[in-house]
Amino acid sequence: MRLHVLFSLLALLLIPASVARAEAVDLELVLLADASGSIGNDEIRYQRQGYADALASQDVLDAIATAGRYQKIAVTYMEWGQWDSQIVVVPWKVIANGDDVRAFNEALLAAPRIARGRNAIGNALIKAAAAIATNEYEGVRKVIDLSADSVNSWGGAGVPEARQAVLAQGITINGLAVLCRTCASGRPVSYDLEKAFEDTIIGGTGSFVVSADKPENFALAVKRKLILEIAAATPAMAAPRQQASRDAWTAKSVSQPD
């Protein structure tokens, strides 16, 4: 498996920075959702529904229509688990209007769960970056949204190496910290999950992390994050991070990649 990991990292680094693509868009966005063993089927459903609701919101559609040069974005939805389990749930689709969103959401909500196993965040990042590098679109900006309920990673590529390889491609990594809906503390792990995201996962100009602890907050957090990403806004305009019970989302700016 070590040779496989080294090959994956090398392949990512050797992907040309620009590939001839058929269509210009304002943003290439990989929604990279945690489907590892710690995520139950109900959480898979609420993650997917949260993304679907956020994409369908009028605020997000307005941002697509007004914020960019091309008034359209390209989006794919992937779920990840162990080192060899990164699944494309919805292939790349251009989203410019409500009809596009409805088609995307129908595919997203109907697809079965396939990803499995323990966290392998490094391989998930590599797979997402390769999806951007080899698609048929050329975005003004390129973003990976990684959701997870911890920053632990077992097997596959190391997170620091994978992260650096992704950032070297000019791709920004943003984070969505999935908090625990049943824990008394609201936290799935003993450490500060948002701070761990900031320190070890996110990167690139303007990168940030948001968090959510229940289905209704999840959709709100995703919506606000999508608007920031589509508009290329600085997260400093967002509210500072607070306790999950007081605020459904959080954002922190990172001005330059590490």
N, C-alpha and C positions, 0 to 999 in steps of 0.2 A: 504494500500500500504506500510506503514511503516513496518509491519510484513513481507511482501514479501521482502523488502529490507534487513532487518536483516537476514532473512533466506538465501538470496542469498549470502551475505557476509560470513555467517557462513559456508555454503556449500563450498564456494571457499576455505576457510581456512582449511577445513577438507579434501580436496582432497589430496590423498597421493602424496608425492614429486616425487616418481617414480612409474610409472605404466608399467606393462609388455607390451611391444610394439613389433610389428612385424618387424620393419625396422629402421635401424640406418641412420641418415642424419646429415649433418653439421649444419643445421639451421631449426628450426620450426618457421614459419613467418606468423603472422596474419596481413593482410592488412585491416585495420579497417577504412573504408571511411565514411565521413560525408554525410548523405543523409537526414538531418533534413530539416525543412520547409524553412530555409534560403538558401538552395542549390537548384537552379533551375534545370530543366531537362537538359539544355545545359551544366551545370556544372557537373551533373552526368555523361554525355557523355564524357566530356573532362577529368574528373578524371579517368574514366575507360580506355579511350584511352591512357592516359598518363601512367598508370600502364602497359597496354598491350605493348606499344611501349618500355617502359623501360625494361620489362622482355625479350622482343625479341631482344634487342640490343646485338651486339657481345661482347661488353665490359662486360655485365652482364653474358652472357653465358661463357665467358672466366674465369670470377671470380669463377663461380660455378665449372668449370673444373679444376681449379688450386689451389684455395685457401684453400680447406678443405681436410679432411681425406677421406671422402666418395664420393666427387664430385657430390653431389646431395643435394637438399633442399626440404622441404615440405612446401607448401604454401596454404593458404585459403584466400578468399576475402569475407569480410563481410561489409554490410552497416548498419548504425545505425541512429536512430532518437530518439523518445521519450522513456520513461522508459521501455515499453513493446515491443519495435520495434527494434530488432537487427536481421538482416536477413543474412543468409548464401547465398551469390550470387554464389560462386564457392566453393564446398566442397574441403577438403584436396586433393592435388595432388602433387606427386613427380615430381620435375623438374630437369632434368639432361642434357637436350639437346633441340635442336630447335623443334623437334616433340612434346615434352612435353609442351613447351611453346605455340605452335600453338593450341593444344587441350585446354589448360587453357584459352587462349585468346578468342577462339571461344565461350566457355561457358560464359566468362565474358561479352563480347560485345552483346551477344544475350539475356541475361536475362532481364526480366522486372524490373522496379523500384518498390519496395514494401515498404521499410522503410519510416516512416512518423513521423511528429510531431516535438516538440521542443527538443532541446538538452538535453540528459541525458547521459553525458559522463561517470559517475560512473558505470551505468549499462552496457554501452558498453564495458568498460574495464573488468568488471566481466565476461561478456559473452565471450570475447576474451580469457581470461585466462582459462576459463573452456574448451574452444575448444582445447587449447594446452594440458591441463591436461588429457583429455579424448580421444585424437586421437590415432592412431595406429603407431606412430612414436616416436623415441627417438632422439632428437637433441642434438648436442654438446652445442648449444646455443638456446635460446628461446626469440623471440622478437615480440612485438606488435607495429605496425606502426599506430598511430592514426592521421587521418587528420581531421581538423576542421577549420571553419572560425571565431570561437570565443572560449573562454574557459568557457562561461556561461553554466550552467547546472541547469535544472529544474526537480524536481521529481526524484524518484528513489534513489539509493545509493549516498551518498556524495562523491565527487571526492577525498578528502584526504583519507577517509577510504578505498575506492575502490583501490586507487593507492597503499596504503600500503599493502593491501591484495595481490595485484598482485606482487609487489616486493618481498613479503615474499615467493612467489613460485619460486623465482630465475628467473623471467621473466623481461627483459628489456623493457621499454616503450620509443619509439622514437616518434617524432612529425613531422607533416607536416602542416605548417600554410598556409591555402588557402587564399590568398589576393584577394582584389576586383579588377576586371578587368574594372569596369565602374566608380569607385569613383575617383574623381580628386586627392585625396591623395594616392590612391592605397591601402587604408586601409579599411577593412569592419567594424572596430570598432575604438573607439577613443583612445584606449590604445595600447601600444606596444605588438602586438600579439605574436611575437617570445619570448619576455621576459616573457610574461604570461605563455606560454608553458613551458619555462625553470623553472619557479617558481612553477607551480602547476600541470603539467601533466607528463613530462618526468621523468625518473628515472632509476636507474640501472647502472652498470659499463659501461662507455663509451657512455651513452645515449646522444642524441643530437636532435636538431630541424632544419629542413630546411624549406624554404618558396618558393612559386611560385605565380606569378600574371597573367599568361596567358598560354594557352594550350601548346605552344612550350617550355616554361620555366618549366611547370609542369613535362613534360616527362624527361627533363634534370635533374631537382631536384630529381625526383624519381630514375632515373638511378644512380646518384651519391650516393644517400642514400643506395640503394640496394647493390652497390659495397662495400661500407663501412661495411654494415651489413654482407654480405657474407664473406668478407675477415677478419672480426673481427678487422678492422683497427681502430685506434684512430682518432676521428674527428679532432684532432689538425692538421692533415695533410691537412685538407680542408681549403679553403679560409675563412677569418673572415667574420662575418655578415656585410652586407652593405645595403644601401637602395634598395628596391625591383626594382626600375627603373634602378639601376646600376648593380645589380647582381641577377641572377635568383634563387640563392639558398644560404643557410647559414647553418653553423654547429657550435655547441658549445658543448664541452665535459663536462660531469658530471662524475667525477671519481668514486663516490660511491653513492649508494642509500641513500635518505634522511631517 
